Each structure stands twice: as structure tokens, then as C-alpha cells.
Amino acid sequence: MTVCSSTIANGLRVVSHRMAAVETVSIGVWAHAGTRHERAEVNGIAHMLEHMAFKGTRRRTARAIAEEIEAVGGHLNAYTSREFTAYYATVLKGDETLALDILSDILQHSVFDKGELERERAVILQEIGQANDTPDDVIFDLFQKTAFPNQPVGRPILGTIELVRTMPRDALMSYMKQHYVAGRMVVAAAGNLDHDQLVTTVQDLFSDIAIGVETAQEPARYTGGEAHQSRDLEQVHLALGFEGVSFSDPDYFALSVMSTILGGGMSSRLFQEVREERGLVYTIYSFASSYLDGGLFGVYAGTGEDEAETVVPVICDILSGLANTVSDQELKRAKAQIKAGILMSLESTASRCEQLARQILVLGRPLPPDEISSRIDDVGRDAIIAISRRLLERTPTFAALGPIARVQSFNEIVKRLG
């Protein structure tokens, strides 16, 4: 495996993984700028900026951007998360300079045309409307807001209809100027490419990115609590969880293994008992989200109105049980699942590109797969029990959406977990 990293004159970091056996290249720019970096009055601006970056530059119209990348069979995309925004492309080898030229253009020379802004504003409002009509989107926003109330990390990534309708053009430009700076960005690539040539191209194309300074972000302050929202739905959507861990927390890998044992696949405790043995749900799984300074762990379940009364106590008992006993077989199986996922992702240029970008932004260096595997192997039974008990020590977060009349009260949940 050939992974190289460099830094160009303005401080922009460049990392790549040469994969000589493939015929493609995935390449992108990741910015340490997301929902966490928004003021309350402009919630949703990071996501709106992601949309507007594709809507025309000094050299290209929105249509030209799409036509140029698709003329070589490539595709261009982007996403916004709570801490990062990514712009990336996948192309055939030899076309990476074109991809970088387009990416550098939209990130340095976007014009934010007023007509395009109004059209895209309408598109984003449709996106918010679609999310509001999707219960398993709503439940996670409700869960996040309840875990981290009245702070940036708890706000919705898409923003609100009211704020998007009135988001001013100059606010977009100001946000981009403040946060899209070299010290907060990384160019990552994976595939059949040459690192030295990549660095030279980045140096040529990204020279207009300002050096910038690191700006403070409001710390994540976990609170927990409950939120119920009654809706006329066929299912009850439930999310139950606790404060998680940051990327740098010593328990990061233990939590990953624990989450896999609990609800990471068809052999997990949750799937086997709640779905297979009891038939109470169609979908159930656990998840762990980490941030630079905190995290959130939880269990999601979608169940029927009649079954809702039984599902939550069963989940609570399974959570409590994991804090007392872990079998060697479960531990071995969970580690194998995680390591297999890591190795499989190395075969995808897009996945590998994203891994490298996140590692540079979070850890400041590429993390070799062997090192990750070793740290997973080091997780023992005692570490799983310890992180399980650590989670249960905190106030839980519980969110319920749908026909929720039979769902347990928060006090009953707290008592059962105690």
C-alpha cells in the first residue's frame, strides 16, 4: 500500500493512496466546516453552500460543470455533515486533473448568482419537505436535538424552512470565506495516480485558497432527556441512546466493537432477540457517531403500535445485559466483522479517499489499516463491559415518533436501565 501526504505552500494538506490495479481515481476536497460551525440564525448555511458551489463560477455555468465531468464518464457529488463538508469526484485514470480543476473552480470562484440562489433555495425547501415526510429522518434529528439541546451540534443539517427561505447571499459568501481556508481543508485521492503529480496540480489550482486561521467551535454538551412526537404513521420509530465518545477517546475502538455485538448485524443481540426470536420489529440496529470532542451512541428500532410497549423494555434489558457479560464468540465475531469491513473498503477508491480525508482532519495523519486492525484486536472482554457500563452511567436520550400512546415513559426507561 502506497500512502503519501504533503502540504503545499498555503498549508493545504494533500494525501493519496496509489492503487495501481484499478482504472479509476476518486478525488475530493474535505473542509472542517459543517453544522457545528453555524450560528443559530443561519442554521443550514453549510448545506446550502454545498448546493450553491455547483451553481456556477466565473468560468463555468452550472450546466457546464455537469457536462464537463460527465463528458469523461465521471461523476461529481458532495455532502454536509455536522463537522465536515465534502466535494468529490470519481473519474477514469488520466482525468483527475479535470476533476481537480472543477473542484478548485467551485471552491474558489463560485459567483452565487442571485437567480441560481433562488432556484436552489426552492430545491432545498423540497429536500427539507421530503425529510419531514420521512419518519426515519425525523427521528434522528429529534434524537440529536434531545441529546444536544440549544447548541450547534444538535441542530438539523438541512436547517429549517424559515431560515432557508430567508438565507442571504452575503451570509453564504461570509461563511465560505471564514471556513473554507487551507488550514481547515484537505485534498484526498485514491486510485491509479501519481502523488507528486497530484501535489503539483493542487499547488497550481488551489493557490487562491487563503491560509486562514483555526476558529473555535462551541463544545458539544451532552444533556439527554426525552422527546415524543405523535404522528399518524403505520410504525412507531424509536431511538434510545447515551453520550458516546470522541474520535480520540481511549474507548473509541471498544465502543465500535461493543456496538457491533449489540446491533451491528444479523447475528447481533438486538437482531436475534428483538426480531428473530420475538418478531417485534422489521428494522433494529445500533450506531455510534463520534465528533472531535464527543459523541452519541444509540439504538434505532421501527415497530408496530401494539409492539411498542414491549420493544423498549427488551432493548433496555439487552443494553443492561451487555454491561455484565460478553462471550468469546461474540467478541471474535464482532472483530472479524469490523476488520472485514475495513479491508473491503480498501478496494473502493471512493471509500479509501474518504477514509484518508477524515483521518487527516481528525487525527492529523493517515492511519494504516494494520494499525486499526491491531487496535481492534486489542479490545478485550473487560473493555466491552467497561464501555457498556460507562454509557449506562449517563442520562439516556429517548425519542419516539408515530402512534406513541403505548410507549414507556422516560422515568420507566431510566429505572429499567438503572
C-alpha positions in Angstrom: 0.0 0.0 0.0 1.4 3.4 -1.0 0.0 6.3 1.0 1.7 9.7 0.7 0.9 13.0 2.3 2.2 16.5 1.6 1.4 20.1 2.4 1.5 22.9 -0.3 2.7 26.5 0.3 -0.6 27.8 1.7 -0.9 25.0 4.2 -3.4 22.9 2.3 -2.8 19.2 3.0 -2.7 16.6 0.2 -3.0 12.9 0.9 -3.2 10.0 -1.6 -3.3 6.2 -1.9 -1.9 4.8 -5.1 -3.9 1.8 -6.2 -2.2 0.6 -9.4 -4.5 -2.2 -10.1 -7.6 -0.1 -10.7 -8.6 2.1 -13.6 -10.3 4.9 -11.7 -9.4 7.8 -9.4 -11.6 9.2 -6.6 -10.6 12.7 -5.6 -12.1 15.3 -3.4 -11.8 18.2 -1.0 -12.9 17.9 2.6 -13.5 21.0 4.7 -13.7 21.1 8.5 -16.9 23.1 8.2 -20.4 21.8 9.0 -23.5 22.3 11.0 -21.4 22.7 14.2 -19.9 25.9 12.7 -23.1 27.7 12.1 -24.7 30.4 14.2 -28.3 29.7 15.2 -29.7 32.4 12.8 -28.1 30.7 9.8 -28.6 27.1 10.6 -28.5 25.2 7.3 -26.0 27.5 5.7 -23.2 24.8 5.4 -25.6 22.6 3.5 -26.9 25.5 1.3 -23.3 26.4 0.4 -22.7 22.8 -0.6 -25.6 23.1 -3.1 -24.6 26.6 -4.4 -21.0 25.5 -5.1 -22.2 23.7 -8.1 -24.3 26.6 -9.5 -21.8 28.5 -11.5 -18.3 30.0 -11.3 -16.5 32.8 -13.2 -15.6 30.2 -15.9 -18.4 27.7 -15.8 -22.2 27.7 -15.7 -24.0 25.2 -13.6 -24.7 23.2 -16.7 -21.1 23.3 -17.9 -19.9 21.9 -14.6 -22.2 18.9 -15.0 -21.4 18.5 -18.7 -17.7 18.6 -18.4 -17.4 15.9 -15.7 -20.0 13.6 -17.4 -18.2 14.1 -20.8 -15.4 11.9 -19.5 -17.8 9.5 -17.8 -17.1 10.8 -14.3 -19.5 11.9 -11.6 -19.4 14.7 -9.1 -21.1 14.9 -5.7 -21.0 16.4 -2.2 -22.4 16.1 1.3 -22.6 18.0 4.5 -22.3 16.5 8.0 -22.2 18.1 11.4 -18.4 18.6 11.3 -17.4 18.3 7.7 -18.4 19.2 4.1 -17.0 17.2 1.2 -16.9 17.8 -2.5 -15.6 14.8 -4.6 -15.5 13.2 -8.0 -14.7 9.8 -9.4 -13.2 9.6 -12.9 -11.1 7.3 -15.1 -7.3 7.5 -14.5 -5.9 10.3 -16.5 -8.9 12.6 -15.9 -8.0 13.6 -12.3 -6.6 16.9 -13.4 -10.0 17.8 -14.9 -11.7 16.7 -11.7 -9.4 18.8 -9.6 -9.8 21.8 -11.9 -13.6 21.7 -11.5 -13.3 21.2 -7.7 -10.9 24.1 -7.4 -13.1 26.3 -9.5 -16.3 25.7 -7.5 -14.4 26.2 -4.2 -12.6 29.4 -5.1 -14.6 31.1 -7.9 -18.3 30.4 -7.3 -20.3 33.5 -8.1 -23.5 32.8 -6.1 -25.7 34.1 -8.9 -28.9 35.5 -7.4 -31.2 33.7 -9.8 -29.4 30.4 -9.2 -29.7 31.0 -5.4 -33.5 31.4 -5.6 -33.9 28.3 -7.7 -31.6 26.3 -5.4 -33.4 27.7 -2.3 -36.6 26.1 -3.7 -34.8 22.8 -4.3 -33.5 22.8 -0.7 -37.0 23.5 0.6 -38.2 20.5 -1.3 -35.4 18.5 0.3 -36.5 19.6 3.8 -40.1 18.8 2.9 -39.0 15.3 1.8 -37.0 14.7 5.0 -40.0 15.9 7.1 -42.1 13.3 5.3 -39.6 10.5 6.1 -40.0 9.3 9.7 -36.6 7.7 10.0 -35.0 11.1 9.1 -37.2 12.9 11.5 -36.5 10.6 14.4 -32.7 11.1 14.2 -33.0 14.9 14.1 -35.3 14.6 17.1 -32.8 12.3 18.9 -29.8 14.6 18.1 -31.7 17.7 19.3 -32.7 16.0 22.5 -29.2 14.8 23.2 -27.6 18.1 22.5 -30.2 20.8 23.0 -29.7 24.5 22.2 -26.3 24.2 20.6 -24.9 23.8 17.1 -24.2 20.0 17.2 -27.9 19.4 18.0 -29.3 21.4 15.1 -30.5 19.8 11.8 -28.1 19.7 9.0 -30.7 20.9 6.4 -31.7 23.8 8.6 -35.3 24.9 8.8 -37.8 26.0 6.2 -38.0 29.5 7.8 -34.2 30.0 7.8 -33.6 28.6 4.3 -36.3 30.9 2.9 -34.5 34.0 4.2 -30.8 32.9 4.0 -29.0 35.9 2.5 -26.4 35.6 -0.3 -23.8 37.6 1.7 -24.1 35.1 4.6 -23.1 32.3 2.2 -20.1 34.2 1.0 -19.0 35.2 4.5 -19.3 31.6 5.8 -17.2 30.3 2.8 -14.6 33.0 3.4 -14.3 32.2 7.1 -14.3 28.4 7.0 -13.0 27.3 3.5 -9.4 28.1 4.3 -6.3 26.0 3.7 -5.7 25.1 7.4 -9.2 23.6 7.6 -9.2 21.6 4.4 -7.6 18.6 2.8 -7.4 17.2 -0.7 -7.6 13.4 -0.7 -7.3 11.0 -3.6 -7.2 7.2 -4.1 -6.7 5.2 -7.3 -4.4 4.9 -10.2 -2.5 8.2 -9.8 0.9 9.7 -9.0 1.2 11.6 -5.8 3.9 14.0 -6.9 1.9 15.0 -9.9 -1.2 15.4 -7.7 0.7 17.7 -5.4 1.9 19.8 -8.3 -1.6 20.1 -9.7 -3.1 21.0 -6.4 -0.4 23.7 -5.9 -1.3 25.1 -9.3 -5.0 25.1 -8.9 -5.6 25.9 -5.2 -3.3 28.8 -4.8 -6.3 31.2 -4.2 -7.3 29.4 -1.1 -6.4 31.6 1.9 -4.2 30.3 4.6 -6.8 31.2 7.3 -6.8 30.6 11.0 -8.4 27.9 13.1 -11.7 29.1 14.6 -13.1 27.8 17.8 -16.2 25.7 17.8 -18.7 25.6 20.6 -18.1 22.4 22.6 -20.6 19.6 22.5 -22.5 19.5 25.7 -24.5 16.3 26.1 -27.7 16.6 28.1 -30.0 13.7 27.3 -33.7 13.6 28.0 -36.8 12.6 26.1 -38.8 13.8 23.1 -42.1 12.4 21.9 -43.9 13.4 18.7 -47.2 11.9 17.9 -47.9 11.3 14.2 -50.4 9.3 12.2 -48.0 6.6 11.0 -48.0 2.9 10.5 -45.0 2.4 12.7 -43.5 3.8 15.9 -40.0 4.9 15.3 -37.7 4.8 18.4 -34.2 5.9 19.2 -32.6 5.2 22.6 -29.1 6.1 23.5 -26.4 7.8 25.5 -23.4 10.1 25.3 -20.8 8.4 23.1 -17.1 9.0 22.7 -14.9 11.3 20.6 -12.6 10.1 17.8 -9.6 10.4 20.2 -11.2 8.8 23.2 -9.3 5.7 24.5 -12.6 3.8 24.4 -13.3 4.6 20.7 -12.5 1.1 19.4 -14.1 -0.6 22.4 -17.3 1.2 21.6 -17.1 0.2 17.9 -16.8 -3.5 18.9 -19.5 -3.2 21.6 -21.9 -1.6 19.1 -21.3 -4.4 16.6 -22.0 -7.1 19.3 -25.1 -5.2 20.3 -26.7 -4.3 16.9 -24.2 -4.5 14.1 -25.6 -7.3 12.0 -27.9 -10.3 11.8 -26.0 -12.2 14.5 -26.1 -9.3 16.9 -28.0 -9.5 20.2 -30.6 -6.9 19.2 -31.4 -8.5 15.8 -31.5 -12.0 17.2 -33.7 -11.4 20.2 -35.9 -8.5 19.1 -36.5 -9.5 15.5 -35.7 -13.2 15.1 -36.9 -14.6 18.5 -39.7 -12.2 19.3 -40.8 -10.8 15.9 -41.2 -7.3 17.3 -39.5 -5.3 14.6 -38.5 -5.3 11.0 -35.5 -2.9 11.5 -33.3 -2.6 14.5 -29.6 -1.7 14.8 -27.2 0.3 17.0 -25.0 3.2 15.9 -22.1 5.2 17.2 -21.4 8.8 16.0 -18.1 10.4 17.1 -17.1 14.0 16.9 -13.8 15.8 17.6 -14.9 16.4 21.2 -17.7 14.0 22.0 -20.1 11.5 20.5 -23.5 9.9 20.6 -24.4 6.2 20.8 -27.9 4.8 20.2 -30.3 2.1 19.1 -32.9 2.6 16.4 -36.0 0.4 16.1 -39.1 0.6 13.9 -42.0 -1.3 15.3 -45.8 -1.6 15.3 -48.1 0.4 17.6 -49.1 -2.8 19.5 -45.5 -4.0 19.8 -44.1 -0.6 21.0 -45.0 -1.3 24.6 -42.8 -4.4 24.6 -39.8 -3.3 22.4 -38.3 -0.6 24.7 -38.1 -2.8 27.8 -36.5 -5.6 25.8 -33.9 -3.1 24.4 -33.2 -1.8 27.8 -32.6 -5.3 29.2 -30.3 -6.2 26.3 -28.3 -3.0 26.9 -28.0 -3.7 30.6 -27.1 -7.3 29.9 -24.1 -6.3 27.8 -22.7 -4.5 30.7 -22.4 -7.8 32.6 -21.4 -10.5 30.1 -19.7 -10.8 26.7 -18.9 -14.2 25.2 -15.6 -15.0 23.4 -17.6 -16.0 20.4 -19.4 -12.6 20.2 -16.1 -10.8 20.7 -14.4 -12.7 17.9 -17.3 -12.4 15.5 -17.6 -8.6 16.1 -13.9 -8.0 15.5 -14.0 -10.1 12.3 -16.9 -8.0 11.0 -15.2 -4.7 11.6 -11.8 -5.8 10.2 -13.5 -7.3 7.1 -15.3 -4.0 6.5 -12.1 -2.1 6.7 -10.4 -4.4 4.2 -13.3 -4.4 1.9 -13.4 -0.6 1.9 -9.8 -0.6 0.7 -10.9 -2.0 -2.6 -13.1 1.1 -3.3 -11.4 4.2 -4.4 -14.3 6.4 -3.1 -14.3 4.8 0.3 -10.5 4.9 0.6 -10.4 8.6 -0.4 -12.9 9.5 2.3 -11.1 7.4 4.9 -7.9 9.3 4.2 -9.5 12.7 4.3 -11.2 12.1 7.6 -8.1 10.7 9.2 -6.1 13.8 8.2 -8.8 16.1 9.6 -9.4 14.2 12.8 -6.0 12.7 13.6 -3.6 14.7 11.5 -2.2 11.7 9.8 -3.2 8.7 7.7 -4.0 5.7 9.9 -2.6 2.4 8.4 -5.2 -0.4 8.2 -2.8 -2.7 10.1 -2.8 -0.2 13.0 -6.6 -0.1 13.0 -6.8 -3.9 13.0 -4.3 -4.1 15.8 -6.2 -1.7 18.0 -9.4 -3.7 17.3 -7.6 -6.9 18.2 -6.5 -5.3 21.5 -10.1 -4.8 22.6 -10.9 -7.4 25.3 -14.0 -8.5 27.2 -13.3 -6.2 30.1 -13.1 -3.2 27.8 -16.5 -4.0 26.3 -18.1 -4.4 29.8 -16.4 -1.1 30.9 -17.6 1.0 28.0 -21.1 -0.5 28.3 -21.2 0.5 32.0 -19.8 3.9 31.2 -22.6 4.6 28.7 -25.3 3.5 31.2 -23.9 5.8 33.9 -25.2 8.8 31.9 -28.7 10.1 31.5 -30.2 8.4 28.4 -31.7 10.1 25.4 -35.0 8.8 24.2 -37.0 9.9 21.1 -40.3 8.4 19.9 -42.3 9.3 16.7 -45.6 7.9 15.5 -48.6 6.4 17.3 -46.8 6.5 20.7 -49.6 6.1 23.2 -48.2 2.7 24.5 -44.5 3.8 24.6 -43.0 3.7 28.1 -42.4 6.9 30.0 -38.9 8.3 30.3 -38.9 7.6 34.0 -39.7 3.9 33.4 -36.8 3.7 30.9 -34.4 5.3 33.3 -35.5 2.9 36.1 -35.2 -0.2 33.9 -31.7 0.8 32.8 -30.6 1.5 36.4 
